[in-house]
C-alpha cells in the first residue's frame, strides 16, 4: 500500500471514529455547568466576635475534566448581620476542584477545595474600610441532578477569619 493511501485510510478511520464518539457523548451529561448558590455562613473564632451570621449568593461555573474531577469557579456577595456595631460584607472570587468519591448515575458525593481572593469590607461606628485578602475553602458535598448541597470551611482572609458555610446550588444551564 502506498504511503499516501495508508495515510488517507487512517485519516478516514479516525474521522469516522471521532464521529461515533460524538454521537455517544450526546447522551452523557454535558461537561460545562452554570449555576447559582444561595449561601449561609456562620463566622467562628475572632471573626465571629465581630460578624453576625452571613447571607448571600454565588454564581458558579464548573467544567468536567475527567470522570471524577471537575474544575470550579465561584463569585458572589455575602452580607453579615450587624454585631457589636460592626457590619461586614464579602465579595469572593475563587477557583478550585471537585473530586467525586462516589458516583451513581446522576448522584455524586464529592470533596472540593478552592483558592482565590475576597474583598472584605467593614463598617464600624460610621467609619468603613475594605481590603482584598487571600481566600480559600474546603468541604464536602452531595449532588443529585441539578441540585448541589455543600458544607465547607470558608476562609475569607486566610489566617484571620473563618466561617462554617453551607450552600444549596442549582445548575441553571449545562452546555
C-alpha positions in Angstrom: 0.0 0.0 0.0 1.3 3.4 -0.9 2.1 5.8 2.0 -0.5 8.4 0.8 -3.2 5.7 0.6 -2.4 4.4 4.1 -2.5 8.0 5.4 -5.9 8.6 3.8 -7.3 5.3 5.1 -6.0 6.0 8.6 -7.4 9.6 8.5 -10.8 8.3 7.3 -10.9 5.7 10.1 -10.0 8.4 12.8 -12.6 10.8 11.3 -15.4 8.2 11.4 -14.3 7.1 14.9 -14.4 10.7 16.2 -18.0 11.0 14.7 -19.0 7.9 16.6 -17.6 9.2 19.8 -19.6 12.4 19.4 -22.8 10.5 18.9 -22.2 8.5 22.1 -21.4 11.7 24.0 -24.9 13.2 23.3 -26.5 11.0 26.0 -23.8 11.8 28.6 -24.1 14.8 30.9 -22.7 18.0 29.4 -19.3 19.0 30.8 -20.0 22.7 31.5 -22.5 24.0 34.0 -23.5 27.4 35.2 -25.4 27.6 38.4 -26.4 29.7 41.4 -25.9 29.1 45.1 -27.7 30.7 48.0 -25.3 30.9 50.9 -25.4 31.0 54.7 -22.2 31.5 56.7 -21.6 31.3 60.5 -18.4 33.1 61.5 -16.4 31.4 64.2 -13.4 32.4 66.4 -12.4 36.1 66.4 -14.3 36.6 63.1 -17.5 35.5 65.0 -16.9 38.2 67.7 -17.3 41.0 65.1 -19.5 39.5 62.4 -23.0 38.1 62.6 -24.4 35.3 60.5 -23.9 35.9 56.8 -26.3 35.5 53.9 -25.7 35.9 50.2 -25.4 34.2 46.8 -22.8 32.9 44.5 -22.6 32.3 40.7 -20.9 29.1 39.8 -19.2 27.7 36.8 -17.9 24.1 36.6 -16.3 22.0 33.9 -15.7 18.3 34.0 -12.1 17.4 33.2 -12.2 13.7 33.9 -15.0 11.3 35.0 -14.3 12.1 38.7 -12.6 15.5 38.5 -14.1 18.9 37.8 -12.8 22.5 38.0 -14.9 25.2 39.5 -15.1 29.0 39.7 -17.4 30.9 42.0 -18.1 34.6 42.6 -20.7 36.5 44.6 -21.7 38.6 47.6 -22.2 37.9 51.3 -23.6 40.3 53.9 -23.1 39.6 57.6 -25.7 40.9 60.0 -24.5 43.6 62.3 -23.0 42.5 65.6 -21.4 44.8 68.2 -21.9 47.9 66.0 -19.9 46.1 63.2 -21.3 45.2 59.8 -19.2 43.2 57.3 -19.6 42.2 53.6 -17.6 39.9 51.4 -17.1 39.7 47.6 -15.4 36.4 46.9 -13.7 35.2 43.6 -12.4 31.7 43.9 -11.5 28.8 41.6 -10.8 25.1 42.5 -11.6 21.5 42.0 -14.2 18.9 43.0 -13.3 15.2 43.3 -16.0 12.6 43.2 -15.6 9.9 45.8 -18.8 8.1 44.8 -20.8 8.3 41.6 -24.1 6.5 41.0 -26.0 7.8 37.9 -26.6 11.5 38.5 -25.8 11.3 42.2 -22.3 12.2 43.4 -20.6 12.6 46.8 -17.5 14.8 46.5 -14.8 16.8 48.2 -13.9 20.3 47.0 -11.3 22.9 47.6 -10.9 26.5 46.2 -8.4 29.3 46.3 -8.7 32.9 45.3 -9.3 36.3 46.7 -12.0 38.0 48.7 -12.8 41.7 49.1 -13.8 42.2 52.7 -15.4 45.4 53.8 -16.4 46.5 57.3 -18.3 49.4 58.8 -17.6 50.2 62.4 -19.5 53.1 64.1 -19.7 55.1 61.0 -16.2 54.6 59.5 -15.6 52.0 56.9 -12.7 50.2 55.4 -12.1 47.3 52.9 -9.2 45.2 51.7 -8.6 42.3 49.4 -7.4 39.1 51.0 -6.2 35.6 50.0 -9.3 33.3 50.4 -9.8 29.6 50.4 -12.3 26.9 51.2 -12.6 23.2 51.7 -15.5 20.9 52.2 -17.8 18.1 51.1 -20.9 18.0 49.1 -23.7 15.9 47.6 -25.0 16.4 44.0 -28.2 14.9 42.6 -29.1 16.0 39.1 -29.1 19.8 39.1 -29.1 20.1 42.9 -25.8 20.6 44.8 -25.6 20.7 48.6 -22.3 21.6 50.1 -20.8 22.2 53.6 -17.4 23.8 53.9 -14.9 25.7 55.9 -14.7 29.2 54.4 -11.6 31.4 55.0 -12.3 34.9 53.5 -9.0 36.1 55.0 -6.6 33.1 55.3 -5.2 33.1 58.9 -7.5 35.8 60.2 -11.1 34.9 59.5 -13.1 31.6 59.3 -16.7 30.6 58.9 -18.7 27.4 58.5 -20.6 27.8 55.2 -23.5 25.9 53.6 -24.7 26.3 50.1 -27.6 24.9 48.1 -26.6 25.1 44.5 -28.8 24.7 41.4 -27.4 24.2 37.8 -29.3 26.7 35.7 -27.8 25.5 32.4 -25.5 22.9 31.0 -23.6 23.0 27.7 
